[in-house]
């Protein structure tokens, strides 16, 4: 499985604590009145990002305006920042960088159980497994897989699966047997309100929000950091993709190629599937924007610093989507 039994137990216990805390916020928690006031004011778009490098474009843009009365609140050790983007009420939060999938799911659960959230917009950087994409492009995947959800098959096992990786195929100088044998990719259980448990390999983003996002396909993205530091070609927003999430920083070109060839996966990150998973469990729409910062396991961009355009452009698309929701006055 993607998460060991001990880690899974910790995750379940922590989620139970968050549920308990959310109940306390409604009655006895010291921040109960503050949260009630925030929720009474409006419903919000939850803007979720992972770490400070992805927050910098938001802060530098000047688009996010803090609420003057309640600019932020700390819940479950996380800082929830309250304000507006282009007149749309938004609460943004960082998930954290370590044990990323667990932190991402816990953060979204705390966000949804504490505040009146209309939907989740997740943006950030990602590695690229699709050679037709370039640094600075923004991918908008329609679904994500937990590609560290797998079981190890015994050496010589006759068990077969449609989705598996045979290590012997990568022996050098020629393919052959390998004592590591094979790994078999497995689905993940999804529990959601008023639905029976499902086992899914692909976790879809919200179809309505995804279709709404396609209106941003021609959005002009940033190509240069300054007059001399520019990407070799103008970046673009790309749809029709699949994404990969794992608690592993992927820096192996062979595995990147395998993911693309086997699953048609174009982006690799450490949070997105967990955020979509938590959104689906709570019946809340979610959409994801991922800026390409590097080719997973491949050569780095020669011009130092240009990978930061991945975070800049992914935020730009996310902010435009939030603005689009405001203009459409969509209801969810």
PAZAPA-4460 file (N, C-alpha, C; in steps of 0.05 Angstrom, whole numbers, plus 32768, in hexadecimal, padded with zeros to 4 digits):
% residues 332
    n_x    n_y    n_z   ca_x   ca_y   ca_z    c_x    c_y    c_z   seq   type   mol
   8011   7FE8   8000   8000   8000   8000   8011   8019   8000     1      X     A
   8005   8030   7FF9   8015   8049   7FF7   801D   8052   8013     2      X     A
   800C   804D   8028   8012   8055   8042   8014   803D   8054     3      X     A
   8029   803A   8064   802C   8023   8076   8016   8023   808B     4      X     A
   8013   800C   8098   7FFD   8009   80AC   8000   801D   80C3     5      X     A
   801A   8021   80CC   801E   8033   80E2   8017   8050   80DA     6      X     A
   8020   8058   80C2   801A   8073   80B8   7FFC   8077   80B4     7      X     A
   7FEF   8062   80AA   7FD2   8063   80A5   7FC3   8067   80C0     8      X     A
   7FCD   8058   80D5   7FC0   805A   80EF   7FC3   8076   80FA     9      X     A
   7FDB   8082   80F7   7FE0   809D   8101   7FCE   80B0   80F2    10      X     A
   7FCB   80AC   80D8   7FBA   80BE   80C7   7F9D   80BD   80D1    11      X     A
   7F93   80A4   80D6   7F77   80A1   80DE   7F72   80AE   80FA    12      X     A
   7F85   80A9   810C   7F83   80B5   8127   7F83   80D4   8126    13      X     A
   7F95   80DE   8115   7F96   80FB   8112   7F7D   8107   8106    14      X     A
   7F72   80F9   80F2   7F58   8102   80E7   7F42   8101   80FC    15      X     A
   7F43   80ED   810E   7F2F   80EC   8123   7F32   8104   8136    16      X     A
   7F4B   810B   813B   7F4F   8123   814C   7F45   813C   813F    17      X     A
   7F4A   813E   8124   7F40   8155   8116   7F22   8157   8116    18      X     A
   7F15   8140   8114   7EF7   8140   8115   7EEE   8149   8131    19      X     A
   7EFC   813F   8146   7EF5   8148   8161   7EF9   8165   8164    20      X     A
   7F10   816F   8159   7F16   818C   815B   7F01   819D   814D    21      X     A
   7EF8   8193   8135   7EE4   81A2   8126   7ECA   81A4   8135    22      X     A
   7EC3   818F   8145   7EAB   8190   8155   7EAF   81A5   816C    23      X     A
   7EC7   81A5   8177   7ECD   81B9   818C   7ECA   81D5   8182    24      X     A
   7ED2   81D9   8169   7ED0   81F4   815E   7EB4   81FE   815D    25      X     A
   7EA1   81EB   815B   7E85   81F3   8159   7E79   81F9   8175    26      X     A
   7E87   81F1   818A   7E7B   81F5   81A5   7E8E   8200   81BA    27      X     A
   7EA4   81F1   81C0   7EB4   81F9   81D7   7ED0   8203   81D0    28      X     A
   7ED8   8200   81B7   7EF3   8208   81AF   7EF6   8227   81B3    29      X     A
   7F0D   8230   81BD   7F11   824D   81C1   7F0E   825E   81A7    30      X     A
   7F12   8251   8190   7F10   825F   8177   7EF4   825C   816A    31      X     A
   7EE2   824F   8179   7EC7   8249   816F   7EB9   8262   8164    32      X     A
   7EB9   8278   8173   7EAB   8290   816A   7EB9   829D   8152    33      X     A
   7ED3   829C   8151   7EE2   82A7   813A   7EDB   8297   8120    34      X     A
   7EDB   827D   8122   7ED5   826C   810B   7EB8   8270   8102    35      X     A
   7EA6   8272   8115   7E8A   8278   810E   7E87   8292   8100    36      X     A
   7E96   82A6   8109   7E95   82C1   80FC   7EA0   82BF   80DF    37      X     A
   7EB6   82B0   80DC   7EC2   82AD   80C2   7EAE   829F   80AF    38      X     A
   7EA2   828A   80B9   7E90   827A   80A8   7E76   8289   80A2    39      X     A
   7E6D   829A   80B5   7E55   82A9   80B1   7E58   82BE   809C    40      X     A
   7E72   82C8   8099   7E77   82DD   8085   7E73   82D3   8069    41      X     A
   7E7C   82BB   8063   7E7B   82B2   8047   7E82   8294   8045    42      X     A
   7E7E   8289   802D   7E8A   8270   8026   7EA4   8276   8017    43      X     A
   7EB7   8263   8017   7ED2   8268   800E   7EDC   8254   7FF9    44      X     A
   7EEE   825C   7FE9   7EFE   8249   7FD9   7F17   8242   7FEA    45      X     A
   7F1C   8228   7FED   7F33   821F   7FFC   7F4B   821D   7FE9    46      X     A
   7F5F   822E   7FED   7F77   822E   7FDB   7F8D   821F   7FEA    47      X     A
   7F95   8208   7FE0   7FA8   81F6   7FEE   7FC2   81F4   7FDE    48      X     A
   7FD8   81F9   7FED   7FF3   81F7   7FE1   8004   81E9   7FF5    49      X     A
   801C   81E0   7FED   802C   81CF   7FFE   8041   81DD   800F    50      X     A
   8051   81EE   8003   8068   81F9   8012   806E   8216   8009    51      X     A
   807F   8224   8019   8083   8240   8015   808A   824A   7FF9    52      X     A
   8099   823A   7FEA   80A1   8242   7FCE   8088   8245   7FBD    53      X     A
   8073   8237   7FC3   805A   8239   7FB4   8048   8250   7FBF    54      X     A
   804F   8259   7FD7   8040   8270   7FE2   804B   828B   7FD9    55      X     A
   8065   828B   7FD1   8072   82A4   7FC9   8063   82B2   7FB2    56      X     A
   805C   82A4   7F9D   804D   82B2   7F87   8033   82BE   7F90    57      X     A
   8025   82B1   7FA2   800C   82BC   7FAD   8011   82D6   7FBC    58      X     A
   8026   82D6   7FCD   802C   82EE   7FDD   8036   8304   7FCB    59      X     A
   8047   82FD   7FB7   8052   8312   7FA6   803E   831D   7F92    60      X     A
   8029   830F   7F8C   8015   8318   7F78   8005   8330   7F81    61      X     A
   8001   8332   7F9B   7FF0   8348   7FA5   7FD2   8342   7FA1    62      X     A
   7FCC   832A   7F96   7FB0   8323   7F91   7FA1   831B   7FAA    63      X     A
   7FAF   830F   7FBD   7FA2   8306   7FD5   7FA1   831C   7FE9    64      X     A
   7F89   8324   7FF1   7F84   8339   8005   7F7A   832D   801E    65      X     A
   7F89   8330   8034   7F81   8324   804E   7F67   8331   8059    66      X     A
   7F57   8322   8066   7F40   832C   8075   7F4A   833D   808C    67      X     A
   7F40   8356   808E   7F4B   8369   80A1   7F43   8361   80BE    68      X     A
   7F2D   8354   80C1   7F24   834D   80DC   7F2F   8332   80E5    69      X     A
   7F2F   831E   80D4   7F39   8303   80DA   7F4C   82FB   80C4    70      X     A
   7F65   8304   80C4   7F77   82FE   80AE   7F80   82E1   80AD    71      X     A
   7F82   82D4   80C5   7F8A   82B8   80C5   7F81   82AC   80DF    72      X     A
   7F82   8291   80E0   7F7B   8282   80F8   7F8B   8268   80F7    73      X     A
   7F95   825F   810F   7FA4   8247   8111   7F92   8230   811B    74      X     A
   7F90   821B   810C   7F80   8203   8113   7F91   81EB   810D    75      X     A
   7F92   81D8   8120   7FA1   81BF   811B   7FBE   81C4   8113    76      X     A
   7FC9   81DA   811E   7FE5   81E0   8119   7FEA   81ED   80FE    77      X     A
   7FD5   81F3   80EF   7FD7   81FF   80D5   7FCC   821B   80D4    78      X     A
   7FD8   822C   80C4   7FCF   8247   80C1   7FBD   824A   80A9    79      X     A
   7FA4   8251   80AE   7F90   8255   8099   7F8D   8273   8094    80      X     A
   7F95   827C   807D   7F96   8299   8076   7F7C   82A0   8068    81      X     A
   7F6E   82B5   8072   7F53   82BB   8068   7F54   82D6   805A    82      X     A
   7F48   82D7   8042   7F48   82EF   8032   7F39   82EC   8018    83      X     A
   7F41   82FC   8004   7F34   82FB   7FEA   7F49   82FB   7FD4    84      X     A
   7F41   82EF   7FBD   7F50   82F2   7FA4   7F3C   82FB   7F8F    85      X     A
   7F41   8313   7F84   7F2F   831F   7F70   7F12   831F   7F7A    86      X     A
   7F0F   8326   7F93   7EF4   8328   7F9F   7EE7   830E   7FA7    87      X     A
   7EF5   82F7   7FA3   7EEA   82DD   7FAB   7EF6   82D5   7FC6    88      X     A
   7EE5   82CD   7FD8   7EEE   82C6   7FF3   7EFE   82AC   7FF2    89      X     A
   7F16   82AD   7FFE   7F29   8296   7FFC   7F35   8292   8018    90      X     A
   7F3A   8278   801E   7F4B   8271   8035   7F61   8260   802A    91      X     A
   7F7A   8269   802E   7F90   8259   8024   7FA1   824D   803B    92      X     A
   7FAD   8236   8036   7FBB   8228   804A   7FD2   8217   803E    93      X     A
   7FE8   8215   804C   7FFE   8203   8044   7FFC   81E9   8052    94      X     A
   8001   81D3   8043   7FFE   81B8   804E   8017   81AF   805D    95      X     A
   802E   81B9   8055   8047   81AF   8060   8055   819C   804D    96      X     A
   806F   8197   8051   807F   8189   803E   8086   816C   8045    97      X     A
   8085   8164   805E   808E   8149   8066   8075   8137   8069    98      X     A
   8079   811D   8063   8063   810A   8062   804C   8117   8054    99      X     A
   8051   811E   803B   8041   8132   802D   8024   812A   8029   100      X     A
   801F   8111   8021   8004   8108   801C   7FF3   810A   8036   101      X     A
   7FFE   8101   804C   7FF0   8102   8065   7FEA   811F   806D   102      X     A
   7FFE   8130   806C   7FFA   814D   8072   7FE5   815A   8060   103      X     A
   7FE6   8153   8046   7FD3   815F   8033   7FB7   8157   803A   104      X     A
   7FB2   813E   8040   7F97   8134   8046   7F8D   8140   8060   105      X     A
   7F9F   8141   8075   7F97   814C   808E   7F90   816A   808C   106      X     A
   7FA0   8178   807C   7F9B   8195   8079   7F80   819A   806C   107      X     A
   7F7A   818B   8057   7F61   818F   8049   7F49   8187   805B   108      X     A
   7F4D   8172   806B   7F38   8169   807D   7F32   817F   8092   109      X     A
   7F47   818B   809D   7F44   81A0   80B1   7F37   81B9   80A4   110      X     A
   7F3F   81BF   808B   7F33   81D6   807D   7F15   81D2   8079   111      X     A
   7F0D   81BA   8070   7EF1   81B5   8069   7EE0   81B2   8082   112      X     A
   7EEB   81A7   8097   7EDB   81A3   80AF   7ED9   81BC   80C1   113      X     A
   7EEA   81D0   80BC   7EEA   81E8   80CC   7EDB   81FF   80BE   114      X     A
   7EDF   8202   80A4   7ED5   8219   8096   7EBF   8212   8081   115      X     A
   7EB1   8226   8079   7E9C   8223   8065   7EA9   8225   8049   116      X     A
   7EB1   820E   803E   7EC2   820D   8026   7EB1   8204   800E   117      X     A
   7EB1   8214   7FF9   7EA2   820D   7FE0   7EB1   81F8   7FD0   118      X     A
   7ECB   81F9   7FD1   7EDB   81E6   7FC1   7EF8   81EC   7FC5   119      X     A
   7F09   81D9   7FBB   7F26   81DA   7FBF   7F34   81DF   7FA4   120      X     A
   7F45   81F4   7FA5   7F57   81F9   7F8E   7F74   81F4   7F98   121      X     A
   7F81   81E0   7F8B   7F9C   81D9   7F93   7FAF   81E0   7F7D   122      X     A
   7FC5   81EE   7F84   7FD9   81F4   7F70   7FF5   81EF   7F7C   123      X     A
   8009   81EC   7F6A   8024   81E8   7F73   8035   81DF   7F5C   124      X     A
   804D   81D5   7F63   8060   81CD   7F4F   8060   81AE   7F4C   125      X     A
   806A   81A4   7F36   806B   8187   7F32   8082   8180   7F1F   126      X     A
   808B   8167   7F21   809D   815D   7F0D   808D   8154   7EF5   127      X     A
   809B   8153   7EDE   808D   814C   7EC5   8097   8131   7EBB   128      X     A
   8084   8120   7EB4   808B   8106   7EA8   8085   8105   7E8B   129      X     A
   8079   811A   7E81   8070   811C   7E65   8083   812F   7E56   130      X     A
   8093   8124   7E44   80A8   8133   7E36   809C   8149   7E24   131      X     A
   8082   8149   7E1F   8077   815E   7E0E   8071   8177   7E1E   132      X     A
   8074   8175   7E39   8071   818C   7E4A   808C   8198   7E51   133      X     A
   808C   81B2   7E59   80A5   81C0   7E5F   80A3   81CF   7E7A   134      X     A
   80BA   81D6   7E84   80BB   81E6   7E9D   80AA   81FF   7E99   135      X     A
   809A   8206   7EAD   8089   821D   7EAC   806D   8218   7EA2   136      X     A
   8068   8201   7E94   804D   81FA   7E8C   803D   81F4   7EA5   137      X     A
   8022   81F7   7EA3   8011   81F0   7EB9   7FFE   81D9   7EB0   138      X     A
   8000   81C2   7EBD   7FEF   81AC   7EB7   7FD6   81AC   7EC8   139      X     A
   7FBF   81A5   7EBC   7FA6   81A3   7ECA   7F9B   8187   7EC7   140      X     A
   7FA5   8174   7ED8   7F9C   8158   7ED5   7F7F   8155   7EDC   141      X     A
   7F72   8142   7ECF   7F56   813B   7ED5   7F54   8125   7EEA   142      X     A
   7F6A   8117   7EEF   7F6A   8102   7F03   7F86   80FC   7F0D   143      X     A
   7F88   80F1   7F25   7FA2   80EB   7F32   7FA2   80CE   7F3C   144      X     A
   7FB9   80C2   7F3C   7FBD   80A7   7F48   7FD2   80A9   7F5E   145      X     A
   7FCD   8098   7F73   7FE2   8094   7F88   7FF6   807F   7F7D   146      X     A
   800B   8088   7F71   801E   8075   7F65   8032   8069   7F78   147      X     A
   802F   806F   7F92   803E   8060   7FA6   802C   804D   7FB5   148      X     A
   8015   8048   7FAA   8002   8034   7FB5   8007   801A   7FA5   149      X     A
   8017   8008   7FB1   801D   7FEF   7FA3   8025   7FDA   7FB7   150      X     A
   8025   7FC1   7FAE   802F   7FAB   7FBE   8045   7F9D   7FAF   151      X     A
   8057   7F91   7FBE   806E   7F84   7FB3   8067   7F67   7FAD   152      X     A
   806D   7F5D   7F95   8069   7F41   7F8E   8082   7F31   7F93   153      X     A
   807E   7F19   7F9D   8095   7F07   7FA3   80A4   7F00   7F8A   154      X     A
   80BE   7EFB   7F8D   80CE   7EF3   7F76   80C3   7ED9   7F6B   155      X     A
   80BF   7ED8   7F51   80B4   7EC0   7F45   8096   7EBD   7F46   156      X     A
   8089   7ED1   7F52   806C   7ED0   7F54   805F   7ED0   7F38   157      X     A
   804A   7EBF   7F36   803B   7EBE   7F1D   8024   7ED1   7F1C   158      X     A
   8020   7EE0   7F32   800A   7EF4   7F33   800F   7F0A   7F1F   159      X     A
   7FFA   7F10   7F10   7FFD   7F25   7EFB   7FEA   7F3C   7F00   160      X     A
   7FF0   7F52   7EF5   7FDF   7F6A   7EF7   7FE3   7F7B   7EDF   161      X     A
   7FCE   7F8A   7ED8   7FD0   7F9C   7EC2   7FE3   7FB3   7EC8   162      X     A
   7FE4   7FBC   7EE1   7FF4   7FD2   7EE9   800B   7FC9   7EFB   163      X     A
   8022   7FC4   7EF0   8039   7FBB   7F00   8053   7FC5   7EF3   164      X     A
   8067   7FC5   7F04   8082   7FCD   7EFC   8095   7FB5   7F01   165      X     A
   80A1   7FAB   7EEC   80B4   7F95   7EEF   80D0   7FA0   7EEF   166      X     A
   80DE   7F9C   7F05   80F9   7FA8   7F08   810D   7F9B   7EF4   167      X     A
   8109   7F82   7EEE   811B   7F75   7EDC   811C   7F81   7EC1   168      X     A
   8107   7F8F   7EB9   8106   7F9C   7E9F   811A   7FB3   7E9D   169      X     A
   8124   7FBC   7EB5   8136   7FD3   7EB6   8153   7FCA   7EBD   170      X     A
   8158   7FAF   7EBD   8173   7FA6   7EC2   8186   7FB0   7EAC   171      X     A
   819F   7FB6   7EB3   81B3   7FBE   7EA0   81CA   7FAA   7EA1   172      X     A
   81D7   7FA3   7E8A   81D3   7FB0   7E70   81BB   7FA5   7E60   173      X     A
   81AE   7F90   7E6A   8197   7F86   7E5C   8182   7F7C   7E71   174      X     A
   8169   7F7C   7E69   8153   7F75   7E7B   8155   7F57   7E82   175      X     A
   8149   7F50   7E99   814A   7F34   7EA2   813C   7F31   7EBD   176      X     A
   8143   7F1D   7ECC   8137   7F19   7EE6   8144   7F2C   7EFA   177      X     A
   8134   7F32   7F0F   813E   7F43   7F24   8130   7F3B   7F3E   178      X     A
   813F   7F38   7F54   8134   7F2F   7F6D   8120   7F43   7F79   179      X     A
   8120   7F5C   7F6F   810B   7F6F   7F78   80F0   7F68   7F6C   180      X     A
   80F0   7F57   7F57   80D8   7F4D   7F4A   80C7   7F63   7F3F   181      X     A
   80AE   7F67   7F4A   809B   7F7A   7F3E   808C   7F88   7F55   182      X     A
   8082   7F9F   7F4E   806E   7FAC   7F60   8054   7FAE   7F50   183      X     A
   803E   7FAA   7F5F   8024   7FAB   7F53   8015   7FC3   7F5E   184      X     A
   800E   7FD5   7F4D   8000   7FEE   7F55   7FE3   7FE7   7F5E   185      X     A
   7FDA   7FF3   7F73   7FC1   7FEC   7F7F   7FAF   8004   7F82   186      X     A
   7F94   8000   7F83   7F82   8016   7F87   7F82   801F   7FA5   187      X     A
   7F74   8035   7FAA   7F72   8040   7FC5   7F55   8043   7FCC   188      X     A
   7F4F   803D   7FE5   7F33   803F   7FEE   7F2A   805C   7FF1   189      X     A
   7F12   8061   7FE7   7F05   807C   7FEB   7EEB   8079   7FFA   190      X     A
   7EEA   8086   8011   7ED2   8087   8021   7EC6   80A3   801E   191      X     A
   7EAD   80A4   8017   7EA0   80BE   8013   7E83   80BE   801D   192      X     A
   7E78   80D5   8021   7E5E   80D8   802D   7E48   80CB   801B   193      X     A
   7E37   80BB   8028   7E20   80AF   801B   7E27   809D   8004   194      X     A
   7E40   8094   8003   7E47   8081   7FED   7E56   8069   7FF9   195      X     A
   7E54   8053   7FEB   7E63   803C   7FF4   7E81   8040   7FEF   196      X     A
   7E91   8033   7FFF   7EAE   8034   7FFB   7EB5   802C   7FDF   197      X     A
   7EC7   803B   7FD2   7ED1   8034   7FB7   7EEF   8030   7FB8   198      X     A
   7EF8   801F   7FA6   7F15   801C   7FA2   7F1C   8028   7F87   199      X     A
   7F2C   803D   7F88   7F33   804D   7F70   7F51   804D   7F6B   200      X     A
   7F58   804C   7F52   7F74   8052   7F4B   7F77   806F   7F42   201      X     A
   7F63   8078   7F33   7F62   8094   7F2A   7F4E   80A4   7F3A   202      X     A
   7F58   80BA   7F45   7F47   80CC   7F55   7F41   80E5   7F44   203      X     A
   7F28   80E9   7F3C   7F22   80FF   7F2A   7F1E   8119   7F38   204      X     A
   7F26   812F   7F2C   7F1F   814A   7F36   7F02   814E   7F2E   205      X     A
   7EF6   8164   7F39   7EDA   8169   7F33   7ED6   8170   7F15   206      X     A
   7EC4   8162   7F08   7EC0   8166   7EEB   7EB7   8182   7EE4   207      X     A
   7EA5   818D   7EF4   7E9B   81A8   7EEE   7EB1   81BD   7EF1   208      X     A
   7EC1   81BB   7F06   7ED7   81CE   7F0A   7EEC   81CA   7EF4   209      X     A
   7EF1   81B2   7EED   7F05   81AC   7ED8   7EFC   81B9   7EBD   210      X     A
   7EE2   81B5   7EB6   7ED8   81C1   7E9E   7ED9   81E0   7E9F   211      X     A
   7ED3   81EB   7EB6   7ED5   8207   7EBA   7EF2   8211   7EB6   212      X     A
   7F05   8201   7EBF   7F21   8209   7EBD   7F2B   8209   7EA0   213      X     A
   7F1E   81F9   7E8E   7F27   81F8   7E72   7F25   8213   7E65   214      X     A
   7F15   8225   7E70   7F13   8240   7E65   7F2D   8250   7E68   215      X     A
   7F40   8245   7E78   7F59   8253   7E7C   7F6F   8247   7E6B   216      X     A
   7F68   8237   7E57   7F7C   8229   7E47   7F8F   823D   7E39   217      X     A
   7F85   8253   7E30   7F96   8266   7E21   7FA2   827C   7E33   218      X     A
   7FA1   8278   7E4E   7FAC   828C   7E60   7FCA   8290   7E5B   219      X     A
   7FD2   82A9   7E5A   7FEF   82AF   7E55   7FFE   82AC   7E6F   220      X     A
   8012   829C   7E6F   8022   8296   7E87   803D   82A6   7E85   221      X     A
   804B   82A6   7E9C   8064   82B5   7E9E   807A   82A5   7E92   222      X     A
   8089   82B1   7E80   809F   82A4   7E72   80BB   82AC   7E7D   223      X     A
   80BD   82C4   7E89   80D6   82CF   7E92   80D5   82D8   7EAF   224      X     A
   80EC   82D4   7EBD   80EE   82DF   7ED8   80F8   82FC   7ED7   225      X     A
   8108   8302   7EC3   8111   831D   7EBE   8119   8320   7EA1   226      X     A
   8127   8335   7E9A   812C   833A   7E7E   813F   8326   7E71   227      X     A
   814F   8318   7E81   8163   8305   7E76   815C   82E8   7E7C   228      X     A
   814D   82E3   7E91   8147   82C7   7E99   812C   82BF   7E8F   229      X     A
   812B   82B1   7E79   8111   82A9   7E6C   8111   828B   7E65   230      X     A
   80FA   8280   7E66   80F6   8265   7E5C   80FA   8265   7E3D   231      X     A
   8103   824E   7E32   8107   824D   7E15   80EE   8251   7E04   232      X     A
   80D7   824A   7E0F   80BE   824E   7E01   80A8   8256   7E14   233      X     A
   8093   8262   7E09   807D   826B   7E1A   806E   8253   7E27   234      X     A
   806B   8253   7E41   805D   823D   7E4E   803F   823E   7E49   235      X     A
   8032   8228   7E4E   8015   8227   7E48   8007   8216   7E5D   236      X     A
   7FEC   8219   7E5D   7FDB   820A   7E6F   7FD1   81F1   7E5F   237      X     A
   7FD5   81D9   7E6B   7FD0   81C1   7E5C   7FBB   81B0   7E6B   238      X     A
   7FA7   81A6   7E5C   7F91   8196   7E68   7F93   8179   7E5D   239      X     A
   7F81   8168   7E66   7F80   814D   7E5C   7F96   813B   7E67   240      X     A
   7F9F   8141   7E80   7FB6   8133   7E8B   7FAD   8121   7EA2   241      X     A
   7FC0   810F   7EAA   7FBE   80FF   7EC2   7FD6   8106   7ED4   242      X     A
   7FD1   8105   7EEE   7FE7   810B   7F01   7FED   80F4   7F14   243      X     A
   8005   80F5   7F1F   800E   80E1   7F32   8015   80EE   7F4D   244      X     A
   800E   80E1   7F63   8015   80EA   7F7D   8022   80D3   7F8D   245      X     A
   8038   80D9   7F9B   8045   80C5   7FAC   8055   80D3   7FC1   246      X     A
   805A   80C6   7FD8   806B   80D1   7FED   8088   80CD   7FE6   247      X     A
   808F   80D2   7FCD   80AA   80CF   7FC3   80B0   80E6   7FB1   248      X     A
   80C8   80F3   7FB4   80D0   8106   7FA1   80DD   80F7   7F8A   249      X     A
   80D0   80F7   7F73   80D8   80E7   7F5C   80EF   80F4   7F4D   250      X     A
   8106   80E8   7F4E   811D   80F2   7F40   812A   80DB   7F30   251      X     A
   811A   80CD   7F21   8123   80B7   7F11   8116   80B7   7EF6   252      X     A
   8125   80BC   7EE2   811A   80C0   7EC7   810D   80A6   7EBD   253      X     A
   8118   808F   7EC3   810D   8076   7EBA   80F1   8072   7EC5   254      X     A
   80EE   8078   7EDF   80D3   8075   7EEB   80C0   8089   7EE0   255      X     A
   80CA   80A1   7EDB   80B8   80B6   7ECF   80AE   80AC   7EB4   256      X     A
   80C0   80A1   7EA4   80B8   8097   7E8A   80A4   8080   7E8D   257      X     A
   80A8   806F   7EA1   8096   8058   7EA6   807A   8062   7EAC   258      X     A
   8078   8076   7EBE   805E   8081   7EC5   804F   808C   7EAD   259      X     A
   805E   809A   7E9B   8051   80A5   7E84   8049   8090   7E70   260      X     A
   805A   807C   7E6C   8054   8067   7E59   803E   8054   7E63   261      X     A
   803E   804E   7E7D   802C   803A   7E88   8011   8047   7E8F   262      X     A
   8011   8060   7E9A   7FF8   806B   7EA4   7FF1   8086   7E97   263      X     A
   8000   808F   7E83   7FFC   80A9   7E76   7FFC   80BF   7E8B   264      X     A
   800D   80BD   7E9F   8010   80D2   7EB3   8023   80E7   7EAA   265      X     A
   801B   8100   7EAD   802C   8117   7EA4   8039   8127   7EBA   266      X     A
   802D   8127   7ED2   8039   8137   7EE8   803C   8125   7F01   267      X     A
   8051   812A   7F11   8056   811B   7F29   805A   812E   7F40   268      X     A
   804B   8129   7F56   804D   813A   7F6E   8049   812A   7F87   269      X     A
   8047   8137   7F9E   8044   8129   7FB7   802B   8130   7FC7   270      X     A
   8018   813F   7FBB   8001   8147   7FC9   7FE6   8143   7FBB   271      X     A
   7FE5   8147   7FA0   7FCC   814B   7F92   7FB7   8136   7F96   272      X     A
   7FBF   811C   7F94   7FAB   8106   7F97   7F9F   8106   7FB2   273      X     A
   7FAF   810C   7FC7   7FA5   810D   7FE2   7F91   8123   7FE6   274      X     A
   7F96   813A   7FD9   7F83   8151   7FDB   7F69   814B   7FCD   275      X     A
   7F6C   813F   7FB5   7F53   8137   7FA6   7F44   8122   7FB5   276      X     A
   7F53   810E   7FC1   7F47   80F9   7FD1   7F36   8105   7FE8   277      X     A
   7F42   8117   7FF7   7F34   8123   800E   7F1C   8133   8005   278      X     A
   7F1E   8141   7FEE   7F07   8150   7FE3   7EF1   813D   7FDB   279      X     A
   7EF7   8127   7FCE   7EE3   8114   7FC6   7ED5   8108   7FDF   280      X     A
   7EE4   8102   7FF3   7ED9   80F6   800C   7EC4   8109   8018   281      X     A
   7EC9   8123   8016   7EB7   8137   8022   7EA2   8142   800E   282      X     A
   7EA3   8138   7FF5   7E8F   8142   7FE1   7E93   815F   7FD9   283      X     A
   7EAC   8168   7FD8   7EB2   8184   7FD2   7EC2   8185   7FB8   284      X     A
   7EBB   8197   7FA5   7EC9   8198   7F8B   7EE6   81A0   7F8F   285      X     A
   7EF7   8196   7F7D   7F14   819C   7F7F   7F1F   819D   7F63   286      X     A
   7F32   81AF   7F5E   7F41   81B1   7F45   7F5E   81B6   7F4C   287      X     A
   7F70   81AD   7F3A   7F8D   81AD   7F40   7F9C   81BA   7F29   288      X     A
   7FAF   81CC   7F2F   7FC0   81D9   7F1B   7FDE   81D4   7F24   289      X     A
   7FED   81C7   7F12   8008   81BF   7F18   801C   81CB   7F04   290      X     A
   802E   81DC   7F0E   8042   81E8   7EFC   805A   81D5   7EFA   291      X     A
   8065   81D2   7EE2   807C   81C0   7EDE   8095   81CE   7EE6   292      X     A
   80A3   81C3   7EFA   80BC   81CE   7F04   80D5   81C0   7EF9   293      X     A
   80D1   81A7   7EF0   80E8   8198   7EE6   80DE   817F   7ED9   294      X     A
   80EF   8172   7EC9   80E9   8158   7EBE   80F1   8144   7ED2   295      X     A
   80DE   8133   7EDC   80E4   8121   7EF2   80FB   810F   7EEC   296      X     A
   8111   8112   7EFB   8128   8102   7EF7   813A   810A   7EE0   297      X     A
   8132   811E   7ED1   8141   8126   7EB9   8153   813E   7EBF   298      X     A
   815E   814A   7EAA   8170   8160   7EAD   8161   8179   7EB7   299      X     A
   816E   8188   7EC8   8162   81A1   7ED2   8165   81B7   7EBD   300      X     A
   8154   81CB   7EBF   8155   81E1   7EAD   816F   81F0   7EB1   301      X     A
   817D   81F6   7E9B   8197   8202   7E9C   8197   821D   7EAA   302      X     A
   8183   822D   7EA5   8182   8248   7EB0   8177   8246   7ECD   303      X     A
   8189   824B   7EE0   8183   8247   7EFC   816C   8259   7F04   304      X     A
   8159   824E   7F14   8144   825E   7F1F   812A   825E   7F0F   305      X     A
   812B   8256   7EF6   8114   8257   7EE5   80FE   8243   7EED   306      X     A
   8106   822F   7EFC   80F2   821C   7F06   80DD   8229   7F18   307      X     A
   80E4   8241   7F24   80D1   824F   7F35   80B9   8259   7F25   308      X     A
   80BC   825A   7F0B   80A5   8261   7EFA   808E   824D   7EFC   309      X     A
   8095   8234   7F04   8080   8220   7F08   806C   8228   7F1D   310      X     A
   8076   8232   7F34   8065   823B   7F49   8056   8255   7F42   311      X     A
   8064   8267   7F34   8058   8280   7F2C   8040   827B   7F19   312      X     A
   8045   826A   7F05   8030   8265   7EF1   8019   8254   7EFC   313      X     A
   801F   8241   7F0E   8009   8231   7F19   7FF7   8243   7F2B   314      X     A
   8003   8256   7F39   7FF3   8268   7F49   7FE3   827A   7F37   315      X     A
   7FEF   8283   7F21   7FE1   8295   7F0E   7FC7   8288   7F04   316      X     A
   7FCA   826E   7EFC   7FB2   8260   7EF2   7F9E   825C   7F08   317      X     A
   7FA7   8255   7F20   7F95   8251   7F37   7F86   826A   7F3D   318      X     A
   7F94   8281   7F3E   7F87   829B   7F44   7F72   82A2   7F2F   319      X     A
   7F79   829D   7F15   7F65   82A2   7F00   7F4D   8290   7F02   320      X     A
   7F51   8278   7F0B   7F3A   8266   7F0F   7F28   8270   7F25   321      X     A
   7F35   8279   7F3B   7F25   8284   7F51   7F15   829C   7F47   322      X     A
   7F22   82AD   7F38   7F14   82C4   7F2C   7EFD   82BC   7F1A   323      X     A
   7F02   82A6   7F0B   7EED   829C   7EF9   7ED5   8293   7F09   324      X     A
   7ED9   8286   7F1F   7EC3   827D   7F30   7EB3   8295   7F39   325      X     A
   7EC1   82AA   7F41   7EB4   82C2   7F4A   7EA3   82CF   7F34   326      X     A
   7EAE   82D0   7F1C   7E9F   82DC   7F06   7E87   82CB   7EFE   327      X     A
   7E8A   82B1   7EFF   7E74   829F   7EF7   7E5F   829D   7F0C   328      X     A
   7E66   82A6   7F25   7E54   82A4   7F3C   7E49   8287   7F3D   329      X     A
   7E5C   8274   7F39   7E54   8258   7F39   7E4A   824F   7F55   330      X     A
   7E38   823D   7F55   7E2E   8232   7F6E   7E35   8214   7F6F   331      X     A
   7E3C   820B   7F87   7E44   81EF   7F8A   7E37   81E3   7FA2   332      X     A
***
